[in-house]
Structures are given as C-alpha cells and as structure tokens.
C-alpha cells in the first residue's frame, strides 16, 4: 500500500538515535524512519486579535481538586481488581528548588506468583490539589533490583524520575513502550476491550510515576492505583502501547518577544536547570524526526509502520498551551483514516478512545499533528506572573508536549528496541 516517501535519518544518524534512546530514558522518543513538517503559521498580538477564540479550560488546582473521582465500571466474568498504594505519604518539592513540578516514581509490588493479564486501570489520587497526572510502567523481574536500588537511594519514598521511570530499558522501545496505563484528572476507570489484555509476568513490579504540580504549594500525597486483571491462562490477545511524539518549537508572540526566555538557547538552559538530562528530549526529537523548519505553532511527525499490527485505541497528550491534536493513518493517500481529531483540546479529557480496528502493514504511515498557542497563557491562572517564553518539549505543566498514543495488537510479538 502506498504512503508518503520516507525521509528519515540516514543509517549513521540511526546509530546515534539508538544510543540516544538508551541514554535519555525519555518519556517518548521517535523511531528512525520518520519525518517532521512544520508551518510558519504563528499568530501575533494579544488574544483580542484572534477571531472569537473559544474559551480554554482553566486548569488550576482548585479545579483539579473539585473534579469527581472517576467512574468505576462493572467487572466482567473472571475479572478482579487489585489495589496498589504508595507505601507511605510523600510531600512533593521541586528538585534543586527550581521550578513548580516534581516527577516522583514509586515502586509498587502486586506480589504476583504467576502471570496475569491486566484488563483495565484506575487511579485514586490521594491529594487532587497537587496530582497533575499519573503513568504506570511495567518493571520486569530482571529490572526489579535496579528499581529497588533507585528506591533505596533517598530517605523519602520513591525517587525523582523526570522523563520516564528511571529504570533502564523501560522507555527505549516506543513501538512497545512499558506503559501500562496513564491517567489525568477527571479520568474514569479504563477497561480494555473484550478478548485483549496487557501481560504482566510473575515477579514483575509496577512503577507509578506521579507528576506533582506545585503552583498551590507543597502538601502530602498518598495515591493509589487499581488494576483490573484476569488469570494468565486466559486466551487473550496481548496489547502494546505505541508512542508517537513530535517536537515542540513554540516561539514567543512578536509583540512580547523581547523577554529573556524568548531566545531558544536561553529556553534550553532553563529547561536543563529544571530537568537535567531529560531536557535533551527537546533536541533528540528533531534528530529522530528529521530537522524541521524552525519555530511554529504547528508540528507534525510521521512514523512508518515496521510490522503488521491492528490499532484498537488512541489517545493524545499535550499540556496547557495545546489547542488541537490529531492522529492520522496513511495521510494524503486514498487509504487515509483519521483516528483522533481533537479540535479544541481539553486537558481534563485525555482518556484513551476505542477505534474501529484498523489493520496496518509495514510501510504504511501514522502521523501526529499538534497545534499550540501562546495566547492561552493570557487566559490561564497557571501562567499568572510568568513571562512569556520560547516553549519546548518539556516535563513541566507550563512546558509542552505533542504525543499520540496507540493501543495496538501485533501479528507477532515485537522484538528489538525500535
């Protein structure tokens, strides 16, 4: 089946990409064989110059804490729940006393003596005023000792984990990411479609990465997750998480471009001060996707499918300056299919959405496109008192991301890193 011509990195660059994947342990990175397109479509001036923009959601601590706990769904035949809770309370703080975000990982033990299928999940935030979002990672038995060593390094519960779980190997394969589940405020319990599950082997652990936002100050949290599961001898089709990130290069508005962080180099220095090595993802995404055309409100990254698979679910992720996000299969061909098309991004609605199963073969393409807009910072309390800055891919609530996530079933279990 025809698709856009591949314009990805050359073999020499691909070797660098593999090394970068291993070294960075980034939240999401892109496989070799992708291309990025950007357009010079930025708007300037104040929000009044934009034609009747729809009011964006005001994502602040008061709103997050007032959201009702997600709905719990009925169990299916043979399905059970397990609850995994942080061992003790943790009071978040920004590492190095810089920034307003703390990413903390906690090692949870489901005490499995046999394999199980995970068939759904929910998160029970202990302190909704500070819990921004949660990601659950699988830690295989061979990685447990490394995770325990990370946990033992600090007096406080857990460990700092900007960019991923911090456990080597859990973020290097974006075609089969170790993500078990993701949650954002307002999210309901999720339930994987009938006949499918995510395999969790005996002896495995779960890392719960909690992103704490500290704009309202520091207060203790003890969150938990509930996992739906079935015995491992059930005949289910394994599901995998397929990640589709794109770089973010959002410039300051022209009228406000004289700020100290409106220079990209200065913005990168600020990112490194707040997040250390994880900040390099902002540059590595360009290396992996191919060089873009510079700053823009819109960014697009296309991945070429490497092995036969069926897409069963889709989700998108951006932060507060996100406006639109889409995921399209075989864009620009007679086989084009739009899997996700969010015209007005709502940070409070980031749940995965089931799709009519879509079969994809090697060589076909998947494209994620995001649009971010600076004028939203004039509307959102989270940006109050902050100068405008050049916005890059970053871990903080006031940084940005562009990430598509697919639930897929492969014809054959994926092998290798990419």
Secondary structure, DSSP 8 states (H G I E B T S, - for coil): ----------HHHHHHHHHHHHHH--S----SSEEEEEE-----S-GGGSTT--------HHHHHHS---------TT-EEEEEE-SS-EE---GGG-SSEEEEEEEE----SS-EEEEEEEEE-S-TTTEEEEEEEEE-GGGHHHHHHHHHTSSSSSEE-TTS-SSTTSSS-TTSB-EEEEEETT---EE--TTEEEEE-TT-EEEEEEEEE-TT---EE--EEEEEEEETTS--EE-EEEEEE---EE---GGGTTSTT-SHHHHHHHHHHHHGGGGGHHHHHHHHH----SS-SEEEEEEE--S-EEEEEEEEE--TTEEEEEEEESTTSTT-EEEEEESS--TT----EEEEEEEE-TT-EEEEEEEE-GGGGGT-GGGTT-----EEB-SSTTSB--EEEEEEEESS---S--
